[in-house]
Amino acid sequence: MNLLKNELQAGLIFSKTKSYKKKMENAKQDLQTFFSLCKNPYLALSWGKQSIILAHMIYQIKPDTLMLFLRSWESYLLHNFEETIKAFPFKINYREHFKDNVSWNTKTWQETRDMGSKDLQNMAEECFPEWDGVVMGLSKNESFARRLTCSIKNTKYRSVFKYKDGRYRCTPIQDWQNNDLAAYISENKITLLSTYKRTGLKGRTTARITRNNAEMNGLVELKKENINNYNLIVARFPELTSYS
């Protein structure tokens, strides 16, 4: 039995606990509050463990919510996004926003990464300019920077942050641990990206090779899972072999 299956079996048991049920209640309440504040919200959907849970949860609260996936040149080489998207149980209001900073030039990985450093922030402006709120699957336990981001409060609501331009950000599962994620995933029989079968829920997925992904062994995992896709990426960016 792989690591993920063990975690999901334990998660199914944990889903019966008061602790998990309280976190579920808080997340749903936060989303209801957020949707009452925003007329044109969207979910930043990366198809990773947190955002796929949010897509499932949001659909049942506000099914017409736009869900945006920022896709890059290497996205479909990194993970089995197509299979995971096809396996999702709901017909969501889904859109991919493709940003290609790779195939048309010969710049280094560092240079292309710098070119796309603001892509996520600019995504909604480019394809959904009327947006007034975003839901994100940020988690405090992923990094110090995430913990700091999620801890800044400027509204009376638990996980709703208001930007200077009046738009809102909601991070309803920012306090969830892996056992909470496992509980929701197992309870709702959600199909995850195949990478998690080897890494378990501690693994990190990405739609773009960031420095953090490279340093967190993202390319090592890709090399194990799909050597052909790995070879295509390092043929374009030979410097990435130093991370794998």
C-alpha positions, 0 to 999 in steps of 0.5 A: 500500500502506498503512502497516500493510501495509508494517509487517506485511510487514516483520514477517513477515520479522522473525518469523524472527529470534532476537530475536523468537523469544526474546521469544515464548519469554519471553512464553509462559514468563511466562504459564505462570508467571502461570497457575500462580500464579492460579486465577481469572485474566482478560485485560483485553482492549481489542482494541488491538494488544497485548491482541489479541495476548495474547488470541490467545496466551493462548487457546492456553495456557489457553483458558478464561481469561476476557477482559473488555472495558470498554465505554463509551457511545462505544466502538462509535463510536470503532472498528469493535470489532464487526467486529474481534471477529467476525473473531477466529479463536478462540471465547474466554471473552469478556465485555463490561462496559458502564459508561455515564457519559454518556447519562443526564446532561448533565455535561461530558466532563471531569466524565464522565471523572472519574466513570469514572476508576476503572472499569477498576480496578473492572471485575473486582470488579463482574463477576468478584469472585473474580479473583486475577490479571490479564494486561494489554497494557502496553508500556514504549515507550508512555509514561514512566508505562507504563515506570515501572509495568512496571519496578517489581519485587516478585517473582522473575518477569520480568513478574509483579507482586504487589499488596498484596492478594495478586493478581497482574498479568502484562505479558508483552509489556511489552518488545515493540517495534512490529516484534515486534507486527508479527511476531506479527500477520502470522505469525498473520494477526490482523485489527486495528481499522481505525484502524491501517490509517492510523496503522500500529502507532504508533497508539493505540486506546481504548474511551473518550475519555481526555485522552491519547487526545484529545491523541494525535489520537484524534478527528482519526483518528476524523474521518477514518475516520467523520465521522458517529460523530465528529459524534455524539460532539462533539454530546454533548461540544462541547468536544472539537472543540478537539482535532480 
